[in-house]
């Protein structure tokens, strides 16, 4: 079988790999500084991978009692994100955090103090809300302040912003490899419509999340050590008493049930049962993460999720499973000890002017822009 046809070549100031939320923000940021910015996304639409298939939570710091830095950064970014993307934000539900009585890595008092320490709103849940929880399994329940985002509306906002900024968006485009070019430029081999071509870029930012190691590995660069999980988020129709609520049980092998505005349902994520398989980049020859996802058996773990979750919130047993989102979740292995979500930023990785960027959650995009804006010689 013959390979794809070979096309010509072109040049640009900045090439962005990945059309997720991070890639779009970085493309807009770059277009304010350079005349020609190209964004390559392998899917037929923007923000179709991890930017869509997640819990849609805008974090306010509650999720990270064991990582004060992540909690503080979430708290700092929360209000800014909610205000900037207001049309995509749902803050209409009551947000409850509860601490498990058994197997939790923090106590209710420790959770409360960690939240007070970062200055986030927290108070006792109402008696009516507390009655939803089984006290044999839940130590205490707190009323908090968080939001959910509608990823479909968020995509529309960002697509319009990059259009106005003059970014050249190339959908259905696979970035195969990067290599060092003349004069510290980067040679990028891409494929679209079955035709391969080479783009010469002054600087390349790879924001491909689960595929972060792909272009570099194909170009002979050793991979970053990353953990990948094939993950299921169950989309459910909750019973009446849970419809106006977002519930998170902390801090261990627990779960969350919160609105998923893009589908008008709730997202059920269980720490133990949502991950179906995992592997590490760097322990074996690199293999495309999404090829693993496509070939993986997708047998829902919803019965196990709901059975365990209903021990803490009995009404969860009445949730109706409507669909599941399947995605590759990628984290730094060291984050598993304290549940932190640091920014991964590797400037000039392997070759000059090739930069890797990965964030653990969508609302810390401001940290990414701050870091790259303050890095010397990145934009010269």
Secondary structure, 3 states (H helix, E strand, C coil): CCCCEEEEEEEEEEEEECCCHHHHHHHHHHHCCCCCEEEEECCCCCCCCCCCCCCCEECCCCCCCCCHHHHHHHHHHHHHHHHHCHHHEECCCEEEEEEECCCCCCCHHHHHHHHHHHCCCEEECCHHHHCCCCCCCEEEEEEECCEEECHHHHHHHHHHHHHHHCCEEEECEEEEEEEECHHHCEEEEEEECCEEEEEEEEEEEECCHHHCCHHHHHCCCCCCCEEEEEEEEEEEECCHHHCCEEEEEECCCCEEEEEECCCCEEEEEECCCCEEEEEEECCCCCCCHHHHHHHCCCCCCHHHHHHHHHHHCHHHHHCEEEEEEEEEEEECCCHHHHCCCCCEEECCCCCCCEEEEECCCHHHHHHHHHHHHHCCCCCC
